[in-house]
């Protein structure tokens, strides 16, 4: 009985979290409006998206948090927040239309042809 109740609550929470996720569109122009010193809340308001924490590192003066999001089009934005909760740096990565296959064989280099005069 306890197990079924726990499973029900886990499913209900996951459903609510999924229902709250709104489509998000990130662009180079939106990323360019973000300025150093901005708070996480002001960044999310400017983008119209909720950023997800990716990692935390450091202690005291060197503490940093990285937040990021990927929109439905494949564009990515990562923000580095300093110890004071303020924006330090952004990294916008546009979607790659045709990403290179890292396992594909590389073409042989063409030999340079020299003309005899």
N, CA, C and O of each residue as an XYZ file, in Angstrom:
468
protein
N       0.826     -1.188      0.000
C       0.000      0.000      0.000
C       0.868      1.248      0.000
O       0.612      2.186     -0.756
N       1.906      1.264      0.857
C       2.786      2.428      0.922
C       3.524      2.629     -0.396
O       3.743      3.759     -0.833
N       3.902      1.520     -1.022
C       4.613      1.611     -2.291
C       3.740      2.225     -3.365
O       4.207      3.069     -4.131
N       2.480      1.818     -3.437
C       1.593      2.357     -4.465
C       1.323      3.845     -4.243
O       1.194      4.596     -5.209
N       1.237      4.277     -2.991
C       1.034      5.702     -2.705
C       2.270      6.497     -3.110
O       2.154      7.579     -3.685
N       3.458      5.959     -2.811
C       4.699      6.641     -3.178
C       4.826      6.759     -4.694
O       5.235      7.803     -5.203
N       4.477      5.695     -5.418
C       4.522      5.721     -6.876
C       3.530      6.742     -7.418
O       3.847      7.473     -8.357
N       2.335      6.803     -6.839
C       1.328      7.768     -7.275
C       1.831      9.197     -7.113
O       1.705     10.010     -8.030
N       2.409      9.510     -5.936
C       2.902     10.867     -5.704
C       4.069     11.201     -6.628
O       4.168     12.324     -7.121
N       4.944     10.239     -6.864
C       6.066     10.481     -7.774
C       5.552     10.778     -9.178
O       6.060     11.680     -9.844
N       4.553     10.033     -9.632
C       3.971     10.256    -10.950
C       3.261     11.602    -11.015
O       3.373     12.313    -12.013
N       2.534     11.958     -9.966
C       1.810     13.230     -9.938
C       2.768     14.410     -9.969
O       2.521     15.388    -10.674
N       3.851     14.331     -9.219
C       4.837     15.417     -9.208
C       5.502     15.544    -10.570
O       5.704     16.658    -11.054
N       5.844     14.425    -11.195
C       6.459     14.463    -12.520
C       5.503     15.045    -13.545
O       5.933     15.786    -14.429
N       4.226     14.732    -13.453
C       3.232     15.260    -14.385
C       3.091     16.766    -14.243
O       3.009     17.480    -15.242
N       3.061     17.250    -13.017
C       2.946     18.689    -12.782
C       4.186     19.404    -13.285
O       4.079     20.464    -13.903
N       5.359     18.846    -13.033
C       6.598     19.473    -13.492
C       6.636     19.523    -15.011
O       7.071     20.522    -15.584
N       6.189     18.464    -15.668
C       6.157     18.448    -17.126
C       5.145     19.413    -17.688
O       5.379     20.002    -18.743
N       4.021     19.594    -17.010
C       2.982     20.501    -17.486
C       3.404     21.953    -17.347
O       2.927     22.803    -18.100
N       4.293     22.262    -16.397
C       4.720     23.633    -16.188
C       5.782     24.065    -17.185
O       6.004     25.264    -17.357
N       6.433     23.140    -17.836
C       7.488     23.492    -18.775
C       6.877     24.117    -20.024
O       6.179     23.448    -20.787
N       7.142     25.390    -20.223
C       6.616     26.105    -21.378
C       7.658     26.089    -22.488
O       8.858     26.044    -22.215
N       7.202     26.127    -23.746
C       8.169     26.179    -24.833
C       9.018     27.442    -24.717
O       8.524     28.505    -24.340
N      10.255     27.314    -25.034
C      11.200     28.412    -24.865
C      11.969     28.603    -26.162
O      12.325     27.628    -26.824
N      12.224     29.838    -26.523
C      12.993     30.142    -27.719
C      14.158     31.044    -27.337
O      13.963     32.139    -26.809
N      15.360     30.577    -27.606
C      16.563     31.338    -27.281
C      17.174     31.829    -28.588
O      17.246     31.087    -29.567
N      17.609     33.072    -28.596
C      18.256     33.627    -29.784
C      19.524     34.367    -29.378
O      19.740     34.671    -28.205
N      20.351     34.646    -30.372
C      21.579     35.393    -30.128
C      21.247     36.783    -29.596
O      21.961     37.320    -28.749
N      20.158     37.358    -30.101
C      19.741     38.694    -29.671
C      19.324     38.698    -28.201
O      19.677     39.610    -27.453
N      18.571     37.676    -27.789
C      18.168     37.588    -26.380
C      19.388     37.414    -25.486
O      19.487     38.044    -24.433
N      20.312     36.563    -25.903
C      21.515     36.325    -25.105
C      22.354     37.595    -24.999
O      23.002     37.829    -23.979
N      22.344     38.417    -26.049
C      23.138     39.650    -26.050
C      22.594     40.695    -25.080
O      23.322     41.609    -24.690
N      21.321     40.575    -24.682
C      20.742     41.552    -23.758
C      21.155     41.304    -22.311
O      20.976     42.172    -21.457
N      21.704     40.129    -22.032
C      22.099     39.792    -20.661
C      23.398     40.506    -20.307
O      24.366     40.463    -21.066
N      23.413     41.151    -19.168
C      24.569     41.938    -18.740
C      25.172     41.377    -17.455
O      24.450     40.863    -16.599
N      26.500     41.475    -17.319
C      27.139     41.040    -16.074
C      26.513     41.735    -14.870
O      26.204     42.925    -14.912
N      26.336     40.974    -13.808
C      25.737     41.504    -12.589
C      24.252     41.219    -12.467
O      23.659     41.478    -11.420
N      23.636     40.686    -13.527
C      22.203     40.378    -13.491
C      21.944     39.199    -12.556
O      22.799     38.327    -12.393
N      20.774     39.178    -11.952
C      20.392     38.066    -11.082
C      19.777     36.951    -11.918
O      19.391     37.174    -13.065
N      19.686     35.760    -11.351
C      19.088     34.625    -12.051
C      17.640     34.931    -12.418
O      17.192     34.603    -13.516
N      16.913     35.554    -11.504
C      15.510     35.886    -11.757
C      15.368     36.864    -12.925
O      14.481     36.698    -13.762
N      16.226     37.876    -12.989
C      16.131     38.840    -14.089
C      16.525     38.204    -15.421
O      15.990     38.574    -16.466
N      17.452     37.253    -15.390
C      17.841     36.537    -16.611
C      16.664     35.708    -17.114
O      16.351     35.725    -18.304
N      16.012     34.980    -16.204
C      14.866     34.152    -16.583
C      13.724     35.018    -17.107
O      13.033     34.620    -18.045
N      13.515     36.190    -16.520
C      12.471     37.097    -17.009
C      12.806     37.614    -18.405
O      11.920     37.704    -19.255
N      14.070     37.955    -18.653
C      14.483     38.469    -19.957
C      14.341     37.407    -21.047
O      13.964     37.716    -22.177
N      14.644     36.158    -20.701
C      14.574     35.068    -21.677
C      13.169     34.494    -21.809
O      12.807     33.961    -22.858
N      12.385     34.604    -20.753
C      11.075     33.965    -20.738
C      11.184     32.467    -20.540
O      10.271     31.725    -20.900
N      12.296     32.011    -19.968
C      12.566     30.591    -19.762
C      13.115     30.371    -18.361
O      13.739     31.256    -17.775
N      12.872     29.179    -17.838
C      13.443     28.814    -16.544
C      14.730     28.046    -16.800
O      14.724     27.017    -17.476
N      15.827     28.547    -16.260
C      17.116     27.891    -16.416
C      17.261     26.769    -15.397
O      16.736     26.856    -14.287
N      17.977     25.718    -15.779
C      18.203     24.582    -14.890
C      19.655     24.585    -14.439
O      20.559     24.832    -15.238
N      19.879     24.312    -13.155
C      21.241     24.280    -12.646
C      21.958     23.067    -13.218
O      21.452     21.947    -13.153
N      23.142     23.299    -13.779
C      23.936     22.235    -14.379
C      25.015     21.734    -13.422
O      25.241     20.529    -13.303
N      25.690     22.684    -12.729
C      26.731     22.275    -11.787
C      27.075     23.408    -10.834
O      26.748     24.570    -11.074
N      27.735     23.043     -9.757
C      28.257     23.994     -8.774
C      29.692     23.609     -8.484
O      30.047     22.430     -8.502
N      30.519     24.618     -8.215
C      31.904     24.309     -7.881
C      32.480     25.396     -6.998
O      31.961     26.511     -6.949
N      33.543     25.069     -6.307
C      34.273     26.025     -5.497
C      33.658     26.267     -4.139
O      32.545     25.831     -3.849
N      34.412     26.975     -3.311
C      33.977     27.334     -1.968
C      34.345     28.789     -1.719
O      35.331     29.288     -2.261
N      33.568     29.451     -0.915
C      33.883     30.820     -0.522
C      33.998     31.770     -1.697
O      33.039     31.968     -2.443
N      35.176     32.356     -1.859
C      35.398     33.365     -2.903
C      35.329     32.790     -4.314
O      35.070     33.528     -5.264
N      35.553     31.497     -4.465
C      35.593     30.905     -5.800
C      34.317     30.156     -6.171
O      34.273     29.489     -7.205
N      33.287     30.256     -5.346
C      32.049     29.515     -5.613
C      31.403     30.001     -6.909
O      31.319     31.204     -7.155
N      30.949     29.062     -7.733
C      30.293     29.378     -8.997
C      29.207     28.351     -9.272
O      29.319     27.188     -8.883
N      28.155     28.796     -9.946
C      27.079     27.912    -10.382
C      26.895     28.102    -11.877
O      26.992     29.217    -12.388
N      26.630     27.005    -12.573
C      26.351     27.072    -14.004
C      24.906     26.653    -14.216
O      24.478     25.597    -13.750
N      24.161     27.489    -14.921
C      22.775     27.212    -15.278
C      22.701     27.151    -16.795
O      23.491     27.795    -17.485
N      21.754     26.379    -17.317
C      21.632     26.279    -18.758
C      20.250     25.874    -19.193
O      19.415     25.435    -18.401
N      20.036     26.039    -20.498
C      18.767     25.633    -21.105
C      18.998     25.364    -22.585
O      19.870     25.971    -23.208
N      18.212     24.451    -23.140
C      18.210     24.184    -24.577
C      16.782     24.316    -25.053
O      15.877     23.699    -24.493
N      16.571     25.126    -26.098
C      15.212     25.305    -26.601
C      14.844     24.187    -27.570
O      15.665     23.323    -27.875
N      13.605     24.212    -28.050
C      13.116     23.158    -28.945
C      13.858     23.147    -30.276
O      13.890     22.121    -30.956
N      14.453     24.272    -30.655
C      15.200     24.361    -31.907
C      16.623     23.858    -31.806
O      17.308     23.746    -32.822
N      17.089     23.551    -30.595
C      18.442     23.044    -30.417
C      19.448     24.098    -29.992
O      20.614     23.771    -29.774
N      19.029     25.365    -29.865
C      19.929     26.414    -29.386
C      20.153     26.233    -27.894
O      19.242     25.840    -27.165
N      21.372     26.522    -27.439
C      21.708     26.354    -26.027
C      22.240     27.661    -25.456
O      22.881     28.448    -26.153
N      21.964     27.876    -24.176
C      22.507     29.020    -23.462
C      22.936     28.559    -22.081
O      22.164     27.940    -21.349
N      24.172     28.869    -21.737
C      24.693     28.580    -20.410
C      25.092     29.895    -19.766
O      25.634     30.776    -20.433
N      24.827     30.032    -18.471
C      25.223     31.232    -17.737
C      26.026     30.822    -16.512
O      25.681     29.868    -15.815
N      27.097     31.555    -16.264
C      27.952     31.328    -15.105
C      27.618     32.389    -14.074
O      27.761     33.584    -14.330
N      27.176     31.948    -12.917
C      26.807     32.852    -11.833
C      27.899     32.812    -10.770
O      28.371     31.736    -10.403
N      28.297     33.970    -10.279
C      29.336     34.067     -9.261
C      28.818     33.747     -7.873
O      27.647     33.409     -7.693
N      29.698     33.855     -6.899
C      29.363     33.521     -5.509
C      28.254     34.393     -4.955
O      27.534     33.979     -4.047
N      28.108     35.601     -5.495
C      27.082     36.524     -5.014
C      25.751     36.357     -5.743
O      24.828     37.145     -5.535
N      25.646     35.334     -6.596
C      24.405     35.092     -7.322
C      24.207     36.029     -8.495
O      23.081     36.219     -8.955
N      25.287     36.615     -8.982
C      25.215     37.557    -10.099
C      25.884     36.962    -11.336
O      26.817     36.165    -11.237
N      25.382     37.368    -12.500
C      25.897     36.864    -13.772
C      27.348     37.281    -13.976
O      27.699     38.451    -13.822
N      28.184     36.306    -14.325
C      29.584     36.563    -14.631
C      29.806     36.469    -16.135
O      30.477     37.318    -16.721
N      29.234     35.422    -16.773
C      29.504     35.180    -18.189
C      28.390     34.356    -18.808
O      27.748     33.557    -18.127
N      28.159     34.551    -20.111
C      27.182     33.746    -20.845
C      27.883     32.994    -21.965
O      28.955     33.394    -22.417
N      27.274     31.906    -22.409
C      27.784     31.128    -23.532
C      26.580     30.683    -24.355
O      25.855     29.769    -23.962
N      26.369     31.339    -25.506
C      25.268     30.994    -26.407
C      25.811     30.084    -27.496
O      26.826     30.393    -28.119
N      25.140     28.968    -27.726
C      25.550     28.017    -28.755
C      24.382     27.778    -29.697
O      23.411     27.119    -29.323
N      24.461     28.312    -30.932
C      23.364     28.082    -31.871
C      23.310     26.620    -32.303
O      24.286     25.878    -32.198
N      22.158     26.245    -32.782
C      21.955     24.875    -33.262
C      22.848     24.629    -34.467
O      23.014     25.506    -35.315
N      23.416     23.448    -34.541
C      24.203     23.063    -35.702
C      23.274     22.378    -36.689
O      22.584     21.418    -36.346
N      23.261     22.880    -37.917
C      22.359     22.309    -38.913
C      22.770     20.899    -39.308
O      21.931     19.999    -39.351
N      24.027     20.701    -39.591
C      24.526     19.385    -39.975
C      25.782     19.087    -39.171
O      26.893     19.303    -39.656
N      25.620     18.596    -37.953
C      26.813     18.336    -37.152
C      27.677     17.254    -37.794
O      27.168     16.286    -38.360
N      28.980     17.435    -37.695
C      29.909     16.465    -38.267
C      29.848     15.166    -37.469
O      29.734     15.175    -36.243
N      29.926     14.069    -38.179
C      29.939     12.762    -37.534
C      31.371     12.460    -37.093
O      32.248     12.302    -37.942
N      31.626     12.377    -35.785
C      33.004     12.154    -35.332
C      33.554     10.788    -35.724
O      34.768     10.585    -35.697
N      32.688      9.851    -36.088
C      33.148      8.512    -36.459
C      33.298      8.332    -37.965
O      33.753      7.281    -38.419
N      32.924      9.337    -38.739
C      33.021      9.231    -40.196
C      34.494      9.252    -40.614
O      35.305      9.954    -40.009
N      34.836      8.474    -41.658
C      36.232      8.491    -42.118
C      36.575      9.858    -42.712
O      35.754     10.487    -43.382
N      37.784     10.293    -42.456
C      38.224     11.589    -42.966
C      38.741     11.415    -44.387
O      39.399     10.420    -44.692
N      38.445     12.389    -45.268
C      38.935     12.280    -46.643
C      40.458     12.420    -46.679
O      41.055     13.132    -45.872
N      41.062     11.724    -47.634
C      42.517     11.784    -47.783
C      42.907     13.166    -48.297
O      42.209     13.726    -49.142
N      44.006     13.719    -47.804
C      44.429     15.035    -48.291
C      44.860     14.940    -49.748
O      45.486     13.966    -50.164
N      44.516     15.962    -50.508
C      44.872     15.973    -51.928
C      46.326     16.398    -52.073
O      46.785     17.338    -51.424
N      47.029     15.695    -52.928
C      48.435     16.024    -53.174
C      48.505     17.315    -53.975
O      47.706     17.543    -54.883
N      49.457     18.142    -53.630
C      49.608     19.394    -54.363
C      50.242     19.096    -55.711
O      51.234     18.375    -55.815
N      49.648     19.664    -56.718
C      50.168     19.468    -58.069
C      51.081     20.631    -58.415
O      50.727     21.796    -58.233
N      52.249     20.300    -58.911
C      53.181     21.339    -59.326
C      53.284     21.313    -60.835
O      53.380     20.259    -61.463
N      53.262     22.496    -61.388
C      53.348     22.591    -62.849
C      54.807     22.770    -63.265
O      55.549     23.558    -62.679
N      55.183     22.038    -64.262
C      56.541     22.174    -64.806
C      56.531     23.285    -65.834
O      55.632     23.351    -66.672
N      57.516     24.153    -65.778
C      57.586     25.256    -66.747
C      58.701     25.049    -67.693
O      58.917     25.873    -68.582
